[in-house]
Amino acid sequence: MSFMKQDINTNLLFLIGVIITATVLLTLYFSHSVGNVNVDYNQLEDKYESTFENLTSTTAQLNTCNSFTSNLTKDINESKTLEQKSRD
């Protein structure tokens, strides 16, 4: 019986060691993976901010162009009206 207890204790210690080792390795692996995700997120966040700034400036330029086009359209319509009046 004593031999059996010693064999069971050895196997139990071996299993506990394997479980602890697996837990540590998995923790390190997932910690490393999450670290890479954070780096990727920071890079994407910088690209997002840059794209947002570009989009904002492009929108402002587009609004300026639209208002300029609107003013030109008004001027052309007024010129056409004046031309029609002068012909009549």
C-alpha positions as semicolon CSV with decimal commas, in nm:
position;residue;x (nm);y (nm);z (nm)
1;M;0,000;0,000;0,000
2;S;0,277;0,239;0,078
3;F;0,416;0,193;-0,275
4;M;0,077;0,272;-0,423
5;K;0,042;0,591;-0,219
6;Q;0,388;0,705;-0,324
7;D;0,307;0,633;-0,692
8;I;-0,023;0,821;-0,667
9;N;0,145;1,116;-0,496
10;T;0,413;1,127;-0,766
11;N;0,154;1,118;-1,041
12;L;-0,050;1,385;-0,864
13;L;0,253;1,611;-0,828
14;F;0,337;1,554;-1,196
15;L;-0,016;1,648;-1,303
16;I;-0,012;1,959;-1,083
17;G;0,321;2,058;-1,237
18;V;0,185;2,007;-1,589
19;I;-0,125;2,214;-1,508
20;I;0,084;2,497;-1,359
21;T;0,322;2,494;-1,657
22;A;0,032;2,495;-1,905
23;T;-0,135;2,781;-1,719
24;V;0,183;2,990;-1,720
25;L;0,249;2,921;-2,090
26;L;-0,108;3,005;-2,189
27;T;-0,097;3,323;-1,982
28;L;0,225;3,432;-2,150
29;Y;0,090;3,348;-2,495
30;F;-0,235;3,540;-2,449
31;S;-0,051;3,831;-2,287
32;H;0,176;3,850;-2,591
33;S;-0,122;3,824;-2,827
34;V;-0,313;4,100;-2,651
35;G;0,000;4,315;-2,658
36;N;0,009;4,282;-3,036
37;V;-0,360;4,369;-3,057
38;N;-0,294;4,687;-2,859
39;V;-0,008;4,784;-3,092
40;D;-0,228;4,718;-3,396
41;Y;-0,510;4,920;-3,239
42;N;-0,281;5,217;-3,173
43;Q;-0,158;5,212;-3,534
44;L;-0,514;5,196;-3,665
45;E;-0,619;5,474;-3,431
46;D;-0,343;5,699;-3,572
47;K;-0,456;5,619;-3,927
48;Y;-0,817;5,690;-3,827
49;E;-0,727;6,029;-3,682
50;S;-0,528;6,118;-3,992
51;T;-0,813;6,010;-4,219
52;F;-1,065;6,202;-4,011
53;E;-0,854;6,519;-4,033
54;N;-0,821;6,475;-4,410
55;L;-1,194;6,418;-4,443
56;T;-1,272;6,724;-4,235
57;S;-1,047;6,948;-4,445
58;T;-1,186;6,799;-4,766
59;T;-1,540;6,862;-4,646
60;A;-1,454;7,223;-4,568
61;Q;-1,301;7,266;-4,914
62;L;-1,604;7,105;-5,076
63;N;-1,839;7,337;-4,889
64;T;-1,632;7,634;-5,003
65;C;-1,646;7,512;-5,363
66;N;-2,021;7,456;-5,339
67;S;-2,082;7,808;-5,210
68;F;-1,854;7,948;-5,482
69;T;-2,045;7,748;-5,746
70;S;-2,373;7,872;-5,604
71;N;-2,253;8,232;-5,625
72;L;-2,134;8,179;-5,981
73;T;-2,469;8,029;-6,075
74;K;-2,647;8,333;-5,929
75;D;-2,416;8,567;-6,121
76;I;-2,471;8,378;-6,447
77;N;-2,847;8,383;-6,401
78;E;-2,839;8,756;-6,329
79;S;-2,621;8,813;-6,636
80;K;-2,862;8,614;-6,851
81;T;-3,154;8,814;-6,713
82;L;-2,977;9,141;-6,783
83;E;-2,885;9,021;-7,130
84;Q;-3,247;8,931;-7,201
85;K;-3,365;9,271;-7,074
86;S;-3,108;9,453;-7,285
87;R;-3,209;9,260;-7,598
88;D;-3,571;9,336;-7,542
